[in-house]
């Protein structure tokens, strides 16, 4: 079975589609480009499917590379047989490959290797072959040779060798694995002297924890590992009553049926030793790695989904914004931004204690709003946000529906970054932070791409998962969102451009440098004048770059330049000018896609995509959200009571529930069990980031300032 066949079977996709997608990826094409502009070649695989092929291809090639290495290593040891070669060729997982390699893998100095050095391997083989009537008699032949002092030492050495053979047996390893996967639990106990620290920790629930391996939720496993890593608990595997049955199963599988009683006892003791000393620890490490890999996958998927929702939040287009980064002692930083996010003016007001200059703050904001014709207010949700919000609403500086609360997560990271210093070299971090808050309202995608996704503050246990896998997943998510929306090549930042298909950081810098030197691009073709931007990069990027108000109207659509001739063919067939087709549904309804495809001008999928794009040229796929101002039901934690019905906004989603902004400093948690009357597998089945919800307070923990909620449906 070829790699393509394996992937097609694994993903339940057509073989031809998988092979085509894999070939395009090998040619350097990106996932967004393939799914958007190569539908005829892939059989219309969507982005999720193409991404699945990309990941599966990487996994399968890593497996094939490991097989080749193992085969070469075993051959070098002179032990490669047709049976071993066939087993390697048929292995479908890395675990199977490692099991085959185990007996031949270079080993550290172990009890078994020391026994071999004393020449005791022949004795071990004799016992396993059951060719001896008396093990003591057989062992006596080795006494006095190579430093073997007596019969007991000889038999102990032979047992060590047999134990190692048992530990390397794929059959015994699978029996042990299956036993652990079926019956093992993870059990925690408090580390000595850490009782108080754990009791005051958010991880206090893991002081006396037990959960079966097969039912272990991903978030609990990551929390368990964190508590153990911080030295607050000790975690171990427990098989309970299954422990003795496992050893019995191992003996039945390993002891030869024809073995005499004398040999049976030695072999059984060796198997028991192998189980305790070699097999169980090895399998426990393996199971732990599998649990970690699965927990990482779930956590990273949740983080990626949350990030996608944030990046694709609706922009507030065409609005000039007053942005405020609230504060107490140092005041509230205020900036005025035009509709493109350019800084017009910055200042400081004192709308909260201790100075609380309400009259002066009001006069300053009234002047800014009038002078710069501002349309909306973006208020950061950090320190002093509640007091500043009350000030804004009580003074009627703008209608309440024009006041937006914006997450500050990551704003401080951006404001101290090299990118922020380049944008605003003469401004301090507080002004840069306020600008970032305002720009997040104007265009969330364009602003949030400037920040390391891990700093945006969504997801769960982000510092506990594999950081390379997390980075790859989040980078892909950002790239996917950027290309789904499209980028104005004349206004996009270098960072935003770097995520465009086929561009990357170096070409993004070249595009910006060319733009600064030569002015705005007038057509997509002008991109070819950018240094080092060759034909391949142009092919991959052009369809995702927009040139508003340029010479070619189609340059402001998602139609790829390679397909402009299709639009011309449509227009010719209808007897109109190509420019007449844009947004004219009456004309577009007359296009006969099947007839046009039959001429060979393009495939039916491409033609249908072009018609869709022409119906709403230059459209923004980001949906309009409910941006009505949020009016909280309480003003402080002390006001919260069990049974209260409160409005809220979902601001983070995890595997175990959703955190809800109630308009106070402390977020409430809707546990997954409190979301629906039916059993659900994922919080995202019910809730989305930014969604407005009605909740009931079901539990309050004053000591930890925690609020438990249930979702009203």
N, C-alpha and C positions, 0 to 999 in steps of 0.2 A: 504494500500500500504506500503510495507516494505521500509526501508531506501535504500536498494540496487535498488529497482524498481524506487524510486524517482530519484536516481542519474543516473541510466541508461536512464531514460526519459529525464532528464535535459541535459545530455551530448550526447544524441543520440548514446549510445553504447550498445552492447549486454548485457543483464542481467547477463548471465553466466560469461562474462569477468569481469564485474564490481564486482560481488561477489567474484570471484577468486582473483582479485587485492586487494580488501578490506581485505580478509582473510590473504593474504601474508603480507600486511602492518601491520595488527594486530599481526602477528607472528614476527614482528621486521625487515622484509625485507625492503631495501631501494628502492627508485624509479629506480635508474640506474640498480640495480641488477634484479628487477622484469622485466623491459622492455628488458633487454639484455639476461637474462638466464632463464626466466620462460615463454617463449612465448607459449609453448604448453598449459600451465595451464590458461593463460589469453586470448588465442585466438589472440596472436601477437599484443597486445596493445603496441603502441609506448610510448616513454617517456612522451610526452605531454599529452597523454590520462591517463596514470597512475598518473601523477602529478595532473591532473584534478580530478581524483577519490579521491586522497589523500585530496585535498582541499575541495571537496564537502562532503566527509565523515566527516571532521572536522566541517563544517558548519551545516550539518544535525544533528550531535550528540549534538552540542551546542543548536540547536533548540529543540531537544527532551528533553534535560536536563532542558531547560527553561520551556517547557510545563509541565514537571513533578513538577517543583517547584511551578508554578502558580496554578496548579490543587490542590496541597497540601495546598497552602496558602488559596485558596478560600474555600476548605473543612474545614480548621481550623476555618474559619470565619462563618461556618455553612451555606454557601450560594451555595454550589456546587449542581447543578441540572443536570439531564440527558442532557438537552439542552446545558448547558454551557460545560459539559464534551465532548459532541459531537463536539461542535464548536472548542474546544481546540484540539481535536484529528485530526480534518480536517484542522486546520490552517497550511498554507504552508510557512508563513514568520514570522519573529520576530515581525513585525509591527502588524500583526493580533493578535498574542498572547498578545502583550502589550495592544491593544485595548480592548480585553476581560478582561484583568486584571485590567484595569484602575479604574472601579467603586469600586474595592475591595482592591486596593493598599493602604497601610497606608499613611495617608496624614498629611501634616503640618497643623498648625492651620490657617485656611482660613476663609473668610467671611461666607462661607456655614457652616463650623463646628461650628462657634460661633452662627449662627442662630439655628442650631440643639440643641446646649446647652441651648438655650432659649425655646426649645420645639416647634419650628415652622415648623418642617418637616411635621406634619399632615396637616397644612394649605397648604403647597406646594403641597401635594398629592391631597388635595381637589380641588385646582385650576386646576391642571393637569387633574384630572378626570372629571372636568366640572360638579361637583355635587352641585354647589352653584349658586344661582340666583344673589347674590350680593357679590362681593369679600370683600367690606368694612364690610358688615354684618358678613361674616365669620371671618374676621380678628379681629373684635371687641371681639370675644370670648377669644382671647389670650392676650388682653390688661390687664395689671396689674399682669400678671403671669411671673415668672422667669425674672423680670426686664424689660419686654416689656412695653415701656412708652405709645405708642399710636398706632393707626391703621397704620399710615405710616411706623412706625418701623416694625410692624408685616409683612406688605406686602413687605417691602424692604428685610427683612430676608428670606421670602418665595421665593422671586425673586432670591436671591443669591443661594438658594438651587436648584431652577429650572435651573439657569445658569450652575451650576456645573453638573447637570444631562445632560444638553445639551452638555457640553464640553466632557463628558464621553461617549456619544453616538457614537458607531462605524460608524453609517450611516452618522451623521453630520461630523465626522472627515474625512470620505472618500470624502464627498462633498467638504469640504474645501481643502483637499489634491489635488483632481482633478482640482479644480479651480486654485490653485497655480501652479500646473504642466502645466496646459494649458495656463494660462494667465499672471502669475506673472513675473516681471522683477526685477533685482537687479540694484539699482541706487546708485551711489556714489556722495558725495559732499566733497569739501576740508574742512578739519578741521580748525577751527579758528586759525589764526596765523601760519599756516603751508604752506601757499601759496608758499613762496620762497623755502623752503626745498623740497617740492614736485616737483616744477618746475626744480630743479637741480638733481632730483633723476631719476634713470632708470624707476621708476614707474610713471613718469609724465603723461603718457597716461591715467591714471585712475583718473584724477582730476575731470572729468565730464563724467562719464562712465554709460552706461545703456545697459543691455543685458537681453533677456528673459531667464528664467530658463531652458526652453527646448532646447535652442540653445547655452547655455553657454559652451565655450571650456574649457577644463580642465586647461590649462596653465593660462588662464585669471582668472579663479576662484582662483587659488592658488596665483596669483599676487595680486588680489583684497584683499584677506585675509591678505597677508603680509603687504600691504600698510595700511590696517585698524589696524593690530596689532602694527605697528610702529607709530600709532597715526596721520598719515598724512591725512587720509580720514575717512569719516563716510559712512557706507553702510546700506541700508534698502531695504526691499521688497516693491514693489508697484504693486497693482492690477489694477490701472487705472479705467476705466469705469466698469470693472468687479466687483468692490468692492460692489456696491449696489446690483447687481444681485446675488452675493454670499449670502448676508444677506436675500434676498427674498427667495432664494432656501432653506436656512437653516430653515426659518420660515415655509415654505410649508411642509418641511419634518418632523417638530417637533410638530407643533401646532395641537392638535386633531381636526378632522373635525367637530365634534359635539359641539365644544366649543362655549359658549356664548360670546357675544361681550365684556363683562366685563373681562372675563378670557383671551380672545384672546389678548387684549391689554397688559396685564401683562406678558403673556407668550412671546409675540413678543419682548417686551422690555428686558426680561430676555435673550432671544436668541441673541439679538443684543449685549447685555452686554457680553454674553459668547463668541460671535464671536470676539469682540474687545479685551477683557481682557484675555481670556483663549484659545480659539480655534486657532486663528491666530498666537499668539506668539508660541504656542506649535508646530503647523504645520510648521511655519517658521524655528524653530530649527530643526525639523525633515528633512525638505527639504535641509537646510544648511548642515546637517550631510550626507545626501545622495549625495549632490554635492561634498562634501569633500571626501567621500569614493570613488566616481567614479573618481574624479580628482587624488586622490592618486593612484588608480589602474592604470590609464593611465600613470602617471609619473613613477611609479615603473616598469611598463612593459617596458617603453622606456629605463629606466636606466638598467634594466636587459638585454635587447637586445643589448644595447651598450657595456655593460660589457662582454657579451658573445663574441661579435665580437673582442674585445681587447684581451681577454684571448685565443681565438682560432686563433690569428694572427700567421702567419708562423714563425717558429724559423729559425735562421741562423745557421744551424747545421754544426759542424766540423770546424768553423771559430774561429780564435784567434783574439781578439778585442782590439782596442785602444779606450777607453771611455773618453770623455771630458765633464766636468761640467763647462761651461764657466762663466766668471765673469770679472769685471772691476778692481776695486781697489785691491782686494785680489788675483787676477789672476785666471787662468783657472786650475782647478784640473784635473789631468791626471792619468789614471790607465791603466795598461796592464793586460789583462785577457786571460787565456787559453780557449780552446774550451768548457770546463766544467764550466767556470765562476770563476775559482780560481784566486785570486789576485797574480800577479807575481811581480809587481812593481808599486809604485805611486810617483808622483812628482807634481810640479807646473810650469806652463809657463805663460808668460805675452804677449799674442798675441793681446791684445786690449788696448786702452787708459786706464789709463794715462801713464803707464810705456811703453807699446808697444815695447817690446824687440823682434822684429821679427826674427832677426838672431839667438838669443839664443833659442827662441821657436822652430825654425826650426831644429837646431842641436839636441835639446833634443828629439824631436819626431822622427827624422831620426834614432837616436840611439835606441830608444825603439822599433821602427818597425823592425829594423834589428836584434837587440839582441833577441827579443822574437818571431820573425817570424810572425808578426801580419798580418792579412788578410783584416780587415775591420775597419772602424772608426764609432763609435756611438757618435753623438754630441747632447747634451741636448738642448732643444729648449727655454731655459729661457733667463735671462739677458746676453747680449753680444753674443748671439748665432749667429746673423747675421754677426758681425765683425769676429768672430772666423771661421765661415764657409768660408768667403771670404779669410781669411788667409790660410786655409787648401787647398782650390782650387787653389789659385794663386801660391802656392808653390809646387803644384803637388806632395804632399807627398804620395798620393795614387790615383788611377784612380777615377774619379768622381762617377762612378757607385758603388764604394766601400765605399762611404760616406753616412751615414744614419742619418737623423734627428729623434731624439727620444723624445717623450713626457716626461717632468720631473714631471708631476702631481703625487703627492704622494711620490716622492723620498725623500723629506725632512722629511716626516712622518716616512718612513722606517729608514732613517739614524739616527733618534733620538730614535728609538724603542729599547726595551729590546732585541729583536731578533738580531738587527744589532750589538748591544754591545756584544752579545754572539759570533757572527760570527767574529767580528773585535774589540776585546777589546783594542787593542793598537793603533787603528786608530781613527781620529776625524770624525765628522759628514760629512765634505766635501769629504773625501775619500770614506766613505760609500755611499754617494750620487752618486758619479761618478761610483762606482762599480754597483750600482743598475741600472744606465742608461745603462751601457754595458751589464749587464745580461738581461735586457729587450729586447735587440736585439738578444742575443743568444737564449733565451727561454722565451718569454713573460709570458707564463702561470706560469712557475716555480717561476718567480720573482714577478709577480703581486699578487700572492696569499698571499704574506707576508704583504701586505698593506690592511688596512681597505678599502673595495670597495668604500665607500663613499668619500675617499680621492683621487680617481683616476681621478676625474674631468670630468665625462660624465653624461649626463642627465639634468634634469631641476628641480628646486625648491626642491632639495633633503632634505633640512633642514625643509621644510614646510609640508612634508608628515608624515604619521604615522611611527615613527621610528622602532617600533617592526615589522611591516609588511615589511618595507624596508629591515631591517636586514635579516628577514627570506627569502625574495625573493632573495636577493643578495647572501646569504650563499648557497641557493639551486643552484643558477646559477653557482657559483664557483664549488660546488660539482659535478654538471652535467658536466661541462667542464673538470674537472680533470679526472673523470671516463671515459669520452668519449675518451680522449687521452691515458690514462693509465700512470702508474708511475713506474719508475725504482726504485725498492726497495733498491738498493745499493747506490744510489746517491741522492735520494730525501731528501729535508729538512723535518724537523719535521712538519713544517706548511703545506707543500704540502701533506704529508702523512695523516695529520689529516682530509683531505677532502675526502679521499678514502672511498668508501662504507664500512660500518661496523667498521671503525677504530676509528676516533675521537681523541681528543688531548691526552688522557691518554695512549692509545695503541700506538699512534705515538711516544710518548716519549719513551716508552718501546722498540719499534722497533729500534729506533736510538741508545739507550743505549746498546741493545744487539749487534747491528752492530759494535759499537765502541769497545766493549769488545771482540767479537768473530770473527770479520772480516766479509767480504761480505757473503751474503746468496748465497748458491750454488743451491738451489732448492726452489720452493714455499713451499714444505713440511716443510722446515726448519723454516718457520714462526710459526709453532706450538710449537716451543721451546721457543718462546717469552713469558715471564711471562704474564698471564692473557689473552692471545690471544687464546680463546677456539674454539671449533668446529663451533659455529654459526658465530663468527667474521671471521674465516677462510673462511667459505662458502660465506659470503657476500663480502669479500675483494679479495680473491685469483685471480679471473679472471681479476681484474683491476690492479694488481701488476705484474711488469715484472722483469725477472731475465736474463738480457743479458749475454751471454757468460757463462751460467750456465751448469749444467750437463744434464738438460732435455731441448731440443730445444723448446718444446711446452710451456715452462715456459716464453718464450719471445713473446708470442702471446696472443690474447684475448680469446683463448679457455680455458674454465674453467677446472680445474683438474678433476672435476666430469665427464667430457666428453672425457678424454684421451682414454678411452676404445673404443670410437667411431672411433677415428683416427686409432687405432690398427685394428679395424674391417674392415675399409676401405682398409688398407694396406694388410691385410690377403686376402681379397676378390680379390685384384689385384695381389697378389703374390709378393709384394715388401716390403721393410723395411719401417716402419712408417716415418723415417727421409727422405725417398725419395720423399714423397708427397709434402713437402714444396716448394712452388714457381714453381712446375712442372705442368703447365696447361694441358699438354698432358695427364698426368696421372689423374689429377683431372677431366678432361672432361669425363673420362671413369667411374667415380663413378656414380652408379645408386642410387640416393637418395631415390626414392620411394621403390625400392627393399630392400634397407638397413633398411628403416623405418619399412617395413612390418615384419622384423625379431624381432622388439621390442627393438633394441639396443638404439634407441632414436627417438624422434619425427622428422617429416620432417623439421620443422622450425629450430631446433637445427642443424641438419645435413647440411642444406643449409648454415647456418651461419658459421659452421666449414669449409666448402669448401671455402667460401668467404675469411675467415681468412687465410687459407692455401695458397691461391693464392698470397697474399701479407703479409707474416708473419712479425710481428713486425712493420707493417706500421703505419705511423703517419697520423691521419685523418685530420690534419690541412693542408689546401690547400696552394699552393705556390702563394703568392701575387706578384704584380709588385713592386719590391724593387729598381727599377731604381731611381737614385738620383733626387730629386725635384729641378728644377731650377726656381726660382720665376721671375715674370715679372716686379716687382717694388721693390725698396729698402727702401721706407719710405712712411708714410701716405701722406706726402705733394706731392708725385708723382702721387697719384691716381686721375683719372679724370673720370667724367661720360662718359659712352659709351665705356670705355676701355675694351678690351678682355684680360682676365688674366687666367693663370693656378692656380690651388689650390688643396688642400687636405682637405677632410671632416674630421674635428676633434671633432665634437660633433653633436648629433642629438636630437632634442626636438619635442614636438607635433606641434609646430608652424613653424619649419624650421630647417635648418642645418647651423652650423657655419663652415666657411672655412678658413683654414690657407693660406694666400696669400704670405707668406714669409716675412711679416712685423709683428710688435708687435700687431697690431689690426687685429682681425678676421673680415671677412665679413659675412653677414647673407643672405642666400637664403631663403626668406619666402616661405612657402608651396605653396602659390598662384603663385610663380615664377618658379615652378619646372616642370610643365607639362601643355600641352594644354588641357589635360583631367582632370576632377575633381578627386583628389586622397584623400583617407582617412588617409593615414599614410605616413610620410616621408620615412620610410623604404621600401615603395613600389618602390621608385626611387633611393635612395642613401644608402650607407653603410659607416661605419667608415673606414677611411684610403683610401677611393676611390679617385682617381685623377679625377678632373673635369675641364671643361673650363667654365668660367663664364663671364658675362657682368656686369659692374658697372652701376647700375641704379639710385643710390641715394647716396649722401655723406652729412654727418652732421659734419662739422668741429668742432663745439662747443663740441659735445660729442664724436667725433672721431668714428663715426659709418659709416659703409659701407654697403649699400644695394646692393644685387646681384641678377641676374637672371641666371638660368642654361641654358647653350647652349646644345641643344639636336640634 
